[in-house]
């Protein structure tokens, strides 16, 4: 791909910037006309080297925001686990506007949620909180470090699910916590005594209560 894509694009369209990871790439164009010109040339180039553009993934995306209000068939794309699309943003003075921003993709959230469920935290009755933290923290911290760089609020529901599984673990391990009132007192006490026990608590310490 370095020969087929990178060096070719740098030579044929030196003013066009791009990013590529393996066989996924994003090419930045200034106008729709330029985008269509690059796309046509790129399709021809791929054929020359025995490759082809993916028919479903390859598309021209209009990066709509408060300054670019026109309409277009595609206004979002996903790259490296992030979905880029128009999102609400706020100026320092509190005024809202629309910006074209990345946030964790739905597919990435689904994959993390499936992994979280596979841990079956509530079944680890022989573990204590410190052991759970030592096991969970490196993984969740990795998620936060990567997917929390932009529009971190999209991660909050996932982090609340981590807390919900911890809540199920506690209520299963300690019968006295099956009372909602006692459980909330226990949870608040843990947060007060050791708010850094689970690294994601710095972002989200609430849980999705399901009774």
N, C-alpha and C positions, 0 to 999 in steps of 0.2 A: 504493500500500500504506500510505502514511502516513495517508491518510484512511480507507481501508477497514479497516485493522487497528490501527495505533498509537493514533490518537486515540479510536477506538471502544472499544478494550480499556481504555484509561486512564479513559474515562468510565463504562463499564458495570461494570468490575471494578477499581476503583482500588487494591485491596489486592493484586492479582496482579502480580507482576513478570514481565518478559519481555525477551528479546533478539531482534532481527531483523536479518538481512542480506539485502537484495534480497527474494526470496520464501521464504526459509528463516527459521523462527522457533522459538524455544523458550519455552514458557510455564511458569512455576513455580507449582505449586499445593500446598497444604498437605495435602489429603486426596484420596483417590480420588473421593469424592463431588463435591468442588469441581472436580476435573479433568474429570469427565464433564459437569458443568453448563457449564463454560467451553467444552468441545468442542462440545456441542450448540448453544450460543448462537453460537459462532464459525462453525459450518457454516451456520447460518441467515443470519448476517451476510454470508458470502461469496456466498450465493445472491442476496441483496438487491442486491449491487453487480455481479452478473454474473460471479462467480468461483466456484471450487469448491476444496475442500481435496483435496490429492493423496491418493488412496485407499491407496496403498502406504506413503507417507512419514509420513502423519499417524497418530500412535498415542499412547496413554497409557503412560508408562514409570514403573516403580517404581524409585526410586533406592535400591536395597538396599545396606545396609552393616552393620556390627556392631551397630548400634542398631535397625535396621529389618530384621528377619529373615524377614518374610513372603514369600510366593511370589506371582508375577504373571507374566502371559504375556510381557511385554517388560521387560527389565531393562537395556537399553542403547539408546543413540541416537548418531547421528553428526551433528556440526554444525561447519561451517567446517574440515573436514579432521581433526577430532578425534573419537574415539569415547569416549563417557562410559559407564563401566560399573563394577561392583564390582571393585576391585583390592586386592592386598595392600599394606599400608602398615605403617610401624614407628614406634612412639612413641620419644621421645628416650631412654627407658630400655632400648630394644631389644625391647620386647614388640610382637609383630605383631598387627595387626587388619585388618579389611576396611573400606575407604573407597570412596566413589563418586567416581572420579577420571577425568580425561581423559588420553588419550595419542594419538599420531598414529594415524590410521585405517589399516586395511589397504589401502583404495583409494588413499590418499595415498602410502603406502609403495610400492605397485605403480607408481604414476605416476612417482615419483622413480627407482625402479629401472629403469624403461623408458627414462627420459631418460639415466640413467647409462650404460646399455648402448649407447644411440645415439651416445654420444661416441666410442666405439671408441678408447679411450685407448691401448690396446696397439699401435695402428697408427700412432701419431704418433711415428715413429722420428726425425724431424728435430728434434723439440723436446727441450729439456733439462728437468731437474726444476723449475728456476725458472720457465720458461715455462709448464709444466703447472700449477704452483701459482698463477701469476698468472691463469690462465684458470679453474681449478677453484674456487679459494678463494671468490670472490664468490658463486657459486651455492650451494655447500655451506654457507657461512656463513649465507646466507639461510634455508636449510632448518633449520639448527640454531637460529637466532634465533627462528623461528616455531614449529617443532614440538618444540623442546627445552625449552620452558618448563615442561612437565609430563611426568613419568614418562619422563625422557630415555633410560632404558635401552632403550626400544622403538626408538630410532634406531641403536643400536650395530651391529646386523647390516648396515644400509645403509652405515654408515661403514666397516665392515670390507670391504664389497664395493668401496668406493672404493680401499682399500688393495690389494685383490686385483688390481684392474685396473692399479694402479701397479706392482705386482709383475710382472705379465705384460709390461707395457711395458719394465721394466728387464731382464728375462730375454731379451726379444726384441731389445733394443737392444745389450746387452752379452753376448756369448757366454760370457764367463768366469763369468757369474752363473747359468748353467744348472745348476750344481752347487748343491744345496740348502744345503750347508754354507757355500759362498761367498756365496750370496745372503743368507742370514741374517746373516752378518758384515757385508755391505754395508748391509743395512737397519738393523741396530743402529748402525752407524757414522753413518749419516745422522741417525738420531734423536738420537744423542749430540751431534753437531756443530751440528745445526739443528733442534731439536725443534719450532720454530714455523713451519717451512717451509710445511706444510699446516695450516690452521687447525683442522681437525677432529682433528688428532693430540692436541690438549689433552684430548679426550674418549676417543678410540679410536685406538690406533696399531698394533693387531694386524691380521692379515689372514686370510682364509679360504684356507688352502693347499689347492690341488687337484692338486699335483704338476706 
